[in-house]
Amino acid sequence: MFGKFKGDAAEERSTAIPGASEAISSISSGLSIVGKIVGHGAVTIFGHVEGELHASTVVIAEGAQVEGDVVAEELTISGHVEGTIHANSVKLNSTAVVDGDIFHRSLAIEDNAQFEGASRRLEDVIETSSRAQTNRYQPQTVSIDSNAGASESQSAH
């Protein structure tokens, strides 16, 4: 289930204003998503994702699975990730299982975490907010063009 939460209290469900910095999007444990996910703020994954995942802060919870590339400013993994990771800060908790390369500015690996791949330090800082904004506004431009075309065809009638 997609949900938006304000602050740190998950009990306080609300329809947060899109783009609000305190909004957290989540994918629940009973949900599988296939495709590209781009978020402006924080995204927490409890379910299964096949495809790319881009957000400023990403948490992959224990029991969650991500098959695909992950791009984030901050990434915390307690579940399973199979793919390439690009993030400024990466933390692998003790239950994490990562199969793929990690490109990072800082990397922390707790005892018992499993990591199979290469680790490389990034020289450039990753900023996901500008990418998310660019992708977020493109559909609006397309819909405006569609409306313009519709109004032209209406005036021809």
Residue pairs with C-beta under 8 A, 6 or more apart in sequence:
1 26
1 27
1 28
1 30
1 31
2 25
2 26
2 27
3 13
3 25
3 26
3 28
4 13
4 14
4 15
4 16
4 23
4 24
4 25
5 12
5 13
5 14
5 16
5 23
5 24
5 26
6 12
6 14
6 16
6 20
6 22
6 23
7 22
16 22
16 23
17 23
19 40
19 41
19 136
20 41
21 41
22 41
23 41
23 42
24 41
24 42
24 43
24 44
25 39
25 41
25 42
25 43
25 44
25 55
26 43
26 44
26 45
26 46
27 33
27 37
27 43
27 44
27 45
27 46
27 47
27 49
28 46
28 47
29 46
29 47
29 63
29 64
30 47
31 46
31 47
31 48
32 47
32 48
32 49
32 50
33 47
33 48
33 49
33 50
33 51
34 49
34 50
34 51
35 50
35 51
36 51
36 52
36 53
36 54
37 43
37 49
37 51
37 52
37 53
37 54
37 55
38 54
38 55
38 131
38 132
38 135
38 136
39 54
39 55
39 56
39 132
40 55
40 56
40 129
40 132
40 133
40 136
41 55
41 56
41 57
42 55
42 56
42 57
42 58
42 59
43 53
43 55
43 57
43 58
43 59
44 58
44 59
44 60
44 61
45 53
45 58
45 59
45 60
45 61
45 64
45 66
45 79
46 61
46 63
46 64
47 64
47 65
48 64
48 65
48 66
48 67
49 64
49 65
49 66
49 67
49 68
50 67
50 68
51 67
51 68
52 68
52 69
52 70
52 71
53 66
53 68
53 69
53 70
53 71
53 72
54 70
54 71
54 72
54 128
54 131
54 132
55 72
55 128
55 132
56 72
56 73
56 74
56 128
56 129
56 132
57 72
57 73
57 74
57 75
58 70
58 72
58 74
58 75
58 76
58 87
59 75
59 76
59 78
60 66
60 70
60 75
60 76
60 77
60 78
60 79
60 80
60 81
60 96
61 78
61 79
62 78
62 79
62 93
62 95
63 79
64 78
64 79
64 80
65 79
65 80
65 81
65 82
66 79
66 80
66 81
66 82
66 83
67 82
67 83
68 82
68 83
69 83
69 84
69 85
69 86
70 81
70 83
70 84
70 85
70 86
70 87
71 85
71 86
71 87
71 126
71 128
71 131
72 86
72 87
72 88
72 126
72 128
73 87
73 88
73 89
73 126
73 127
73 128
73 129
74 87
74 88
74 89
75 85
75 87
75 89
75 90
75 91
76 91
76 93
77 90
77 91
77 92
77 93
77 96
77 98
78 93
78 95
78 96
79 95
79 96
79 97
80 96
80 97
80 98
80 99
81 96
81 97
81 98
81 99
81 100
82 98
82 99
82 100
83 100
84 100
84 101
84 102
84 103
85 98
85 100
85 101
85 102
85 103
85 104
86 103
86 104
86 122
86 126
87 102
87 103
87 104
87 105
87 126
88 104
88 105
88 106
88 122
88 125
88 126
89 104
89 105
89 106
90 102
90 104
90 106
90 107
90 108
91 107
91 108
91 110
92 98
92 107
92 108
92 109
92 110
92 113
92 115
93 110
93 113
94 110
94 111
94 112
94 113
95 112
95 113
96 109
96 110
96 113
96 114
96 115
97 113
97 114
98 113
98 114
98 115
98 116
98 117
99 116
99 117
100 116
100 117
101 117
101 118
101 119
101 120
102 115
102 117
102 118
102 119
102 120
103 120
103 121
103 122
104 119
104 120
104 121
104 122
105 121
105 122
105 125
105 126
107 119
109 115
